[in-house]
Amino acid sequence: MRPMARWATTGALLATAVAGPLSVPAHSVPAHSAPASLYAPSALILSVGHGEDAAGTVPERAVTLNCAPTASGTHPDAGKACGELARVGGDFARLATLADEEGGARHCTKEYQPVVVTAQGVWRGKRVDYAHTFGNACVKDVQGASVFAF
């Protein structure tokens, strides 16, 4: 037996001894399988634009926000945005309550220049498709918390 063949045979025997006879051959595992994650996925695309509704508004800015396992993405303050979403259980409609809880009442003018925000993706394993029209950018900044501050 040639030396290289002997090493290949020894390696195969060693693998069987370590992994055991019930191990699954490598060729039977799908190539696309990914390691299981301990965290439910949370990856969102957030956008903002001027207009009456999401269908007729062209996004002027968009960012990504990933909240698991750590806050990341192109959002300028991903950590704070993920924290606020966690506080409202991912319910974007409840973000306005955060401004009330913090007591930081900010007064906005009553001019009507509608701003549309959208959130699409996944929050803790659940599909998200959210759109909301605010009366103006000031109202968006107050009621949209830091999630839509970009």
Secondary structure as UniProt FT lines:
FT   HELIX           3..19
FT   TURN            21..22
FT   HELIX           26..28
FT   TURN            31..32
FT   STRAND          43..50
FT   TURN            55..56
FT   STRAND          61..66
FT   TURN            76..77
FT   HELIX           78..87
FT   TURN            88..90
FT   HELIX           92..94
FT   HELIX           95..102
FT   STRAND          115..123
FT   TURN            124..125
FT   STRAND          126..134
FT   HELIX           137..143
FT   HELIX           145..148
//
